[in-house]
Amino acid sequence: MIELCYCLNEKVFKGLVLSVVSACEKTSDALSITILTGDFSYLNLSYRPVSAEQIDILKKVLALKNPRNRLRVVDGAPFVQEYLSSSPNLSSTFTPYTFLRLFLDKISEVSPKILYLDADTIVMKDLTPLYSVDVTGYDFAGVKDAYGRWLINPHYCNSGVLLFNLPEVTKDRLFEKCLEDLAKHRHSFPDQDVLNRYAKGKKLFLPREYNEQTKLRPQTVIRHYCNQPRIFPYVHALIAKPWDIERIHKVYKTRVHDVLYAECESYWEGVL
């Protein structure tokens, strides 16, 4: 069984469904999915947890795909209140949901090895080879950031796809160090910055097909539709999330996900 983790709110539920359904359809093994969510509406009215109705839909989809699939939902709000209540990063452009994976070591039911995926990922091939990567002696395995490796550090990883080795994380106090830093200091890319800083020398670098951030290739296993910097015709971030179907068609000029879209549109409406 493959252990997956997502951290998100109700606003990106469509992305969660796309990612989960694509993972189910491309992966031969059953999935055990942990969703970390929480109510942070005191920071922003849109920061509301994945709803009970959405969870019910996802449970039905998972059961339909494979009766062995499992789902657990964890409220991460108490963790943020305890460790990051005064963090300057809570007022950044990044949502508090990005910090929730830093509490995975506090969830007893979670497997020692767990694959974290951002909600803007679509699985293109079987996840088994990725999940089978030997992470012994490493805190996590990840792919270098397509832009950060040039603009920040040659060994800077993108945090949208990370295969965590939780016993090693605990031994190295990785999450603990990250949380202590985030509680005091503001960062440009908060959780991504601290994970890279404190896992220095303990990151296993994976080939780009496991977190393809720029364009779809024949060997791509996970397509990650993260924001991309652009300088022409002016400096801006190119944003096209996979659940924004028309924009994906326009920006990336691809219809490769159309069959997936057709299936998931009914799930978004709760029609199963």
WOFEN-V53447 format. One record per residue. PSI is psi in degrees with one decimal (999 if undefined). OMEGA is omega in degrees with one decimal (NA if undefined). Layout:
# WOFEN-V53447
psi | omega
PSI | OMEGA
PSI | OMEGA
This chain:
# WOFEN-V53447
psi | omega
138.6 | -178.8
127.3 | 179.6
121.4 | 177.6
153.1 | 176.3
137.8 | 172.4
146.0 | 176.8
118.1 | -171.6
175.3 | 175.6
-178.4 | -175.3
-22.9 | -175.0
-29.8 | -177.4
26.8 | 179.4
-37.9 | 179.9
-40.5 | 178.0
-39.8 | 177.6
-46.3 | -179.5
-44.6 | 178.6
-46.6 | -177.9
-45.7 | -178.0
-45.8 | -179.3
-42.7 | 178.7
-38.0 | 178.1
-42.7 | 179.2
-42.8 | -173.8
-27.3 | -177.5
-17.6 | -173.0
131.5 | -175.9
-31.3 | -177.4
162.2 | 175.7
158.6 | -177.3
136.3 | 170.4
110.3 | -170.3
129.8 | 173.5
125.4 | 176.1
120.8 | 174.1
123.5 | -178.2
-166.2 | 179.8
162.9 | 179.9
110.4 | 177.2
31.8 | -177.8
-15.5 | 175.6
-17.2 | 175.5
-38.5 | -178.2
132.0 | -175.6
-21.3 | -179.9
-6.9 | -178.3
69.9 | -180.0
147.7 | -175.7
160.3 | 171.8
131.0 | -172.7
163.1 | 178.0
-37.5 | 179.0
-41.9 | 179.1
-40.8 | 178.0
-41.1 | 179.0
-42.5 | 177.6
-46.6 | -177.9
-39.8 | 177.4
-42.3 | -179.7
-39.9 | 178.5
-46.0 | -179.3
-42.5 | 179.1
-36.4 | 179.0
-38.3 | -177.3
-38.9 | -179.6
117.6 | -178.6
-18.2 | 179.9
-10.0 | 178.6
147.1 | -179.8
155.9 | 179.6
132.8 | 171.3
143.0 | 179.4
130.0 | -176.7
132.1 | 175.7
111.1 | -178.2
-5.1 | -177.2
-43.3 | 179.4
-34.2 | 178.1
-44.8 | 179.7
-41.6 | 178.3
-39.0 | -177.2
-38.8 | -171.3
-24.1 | -171.8
19.6 | -173.8
-30.3 | -179.1
15.2 | -178.1
132.8 | 176.5
-15.5 | -178.5
-10.3 | 177.2
-15.2 | 178.9
17.3 | 179.5
-178.5 | 178.2
-9.1 | 178.7
141.9 | -176.5
158.1 | 177.8
-15.2 | -179.5
-23.5 | 178.9
-21.8 | -178.2
-14.6 | -169.6
-29.6 | 180.0
-17.3 | 178.6
0.6 | 177.2
10.3 | -178.3
-32.0 | -179.4
-8.5 | -179.6
0.7 | -179.1
108.7 | -170.5
-28.7 | -175.6
-10.1 | -174.3
141.9 | 178.9
151.9 | 177.3
-29.6 | 175.8
125.6 | -178.5
137.4 | -179.2
114.6 | 176.7
135.0 | 175.8
136.3 | 169.9
157.8 | -178.6
-9.0 | 178.5
34.0 | 176.2
146.8 | 172.6
128.5 | -178.2
126.6 | -176.6
-22.7 | -179.5
169.6 | -178.8
131.6 | -179.7
-9.3 | -174.7
-46.7 | 179.1
-37.4 | 178.0
-47.0 | -177.9
-24.1 | -178.7
-5.2 | 179.7
133.3 | -180.0
113.2 | -179.1
19.3 | 177.9
126.8 | 178.8
-1.5 | 179.3
151.6 | 174.2
-40.5 | 177.8
163.7 | 172.4
138.3 | -178.9
174.8 | -179.1
140.6 | 178.9
143.3 | 179.6
133.5 | -175.3
-29.2 | -178.8
-38.0 | -179.7
-28.6 | 179.3
-22.8 | 177.5
-35.7 | -173.3
-22.4 | -175.0
-60.0 | -177.0
139.1 | -178.9
-20.6 | -177.9
23.2 | -177.4
121.1 | -178.1
146.5 | 168.5
136.3 | -173.9
10.1 | -178.2
-20.8 | 176.6
110.0 | -178.4
130.4 | 175.4
104.4 | -173.8
140.5 | 169.4
91.4 | -170.3
-37.2 | 175.8
-38.9 | 178.4
-39.7 | 176.1
-45.5 | 179.7
-44.0 | -179.4
-40.3 | -177.5
-3.4 | -177.3
34.2 | -175.2
-55.0 | -177.6
-37.5 | 179.4
-44.9 | 178.8
-40.9 | 179.4
-44.4 | -178.4
-39.6 | 177.8
-40.2 | 178.6
-48.8 | -178.3
-29.2 | -179.7
-23.9 | -173.3
-33.9 | -169.8
140.0 | 178.4
140.5 | -178.9
153.4 | 178.2
-43.7 | 177.1
78.8 | -161.4
-72.5 | -175.0
-35.0 | 179.5
-42.1 | 179.1
-48.2 | -174.8
-34.6 | 176.5
-42.3 | 178.4
-39.5 | -177.3
-47.7 | -171.0
-7.1 | 173.6
15.4 | -179.0
124.9 | -178.1
-7.3 | -178.7
25.1 | 177.1
131.4 | 174.8
119.6 | -176.1
129.3 | -178.4
157.8 | 174.8
153.2 | -171.6
-21.9 | -178.0
-16.6 | 178.1
-7.9 | 174.8
72.1 | -177.1
112.4 | -170.8
-7.2 | -174.0
-49.5 | 178.8
153.7 | -178.4
133.0 | 178.8
161.2 | -178.8
-32.4 | -177.1
0.9 | -176.2
128.9 | 175.6
-43.8 | 178.2
121.6 | 174.6
119.8 | -177.5
113.4 | -178.3
60.7 | 177.3
163.9 | 178.2
140.9 | -176.8
130.1 | 178.8
142.7 | 177.1
145.3 | 179.0
-11.3 | 179.1
141.0 | -4.3
-0.6 | 176.3
163.6 | -179.4
121.9 | -179.5
171.5 | 175.8
127.6 | 175.6
117.7 | -177.7
118.5 | 175.6
100.0 | -177.0
148.1 | -172.3
-23.5 | 179.3
-9.6 | 174.6
81.6 | -168.0
-47.7 | -178.2
-39.1 | -179.5
-37.7 | 175.6
-43.9 | 177.4
-43.4 | -175.0
-48.0 | -173.7
-45.9 | -175.5
-5.1 | 176.1
48.5 | 180.0
147.2 | 174.0
24.2 | -176.3
-23.9 | -178.5
6.7 | -171.3
-36.3 | 177.9
-41.8 | 176.7
-43.1 | 178.5
-45.1 | -177.3
-39.5 | 179.1
-45.7 | -173.1
-24.5 | 178.3
-35.4 | 178.0
-37.1 | 178.1
-38.4 | 178.9
-31.7 | -179.7
0.6 | 178.7
17.3 | -179.8
111.7 | -179.2
999 | NA
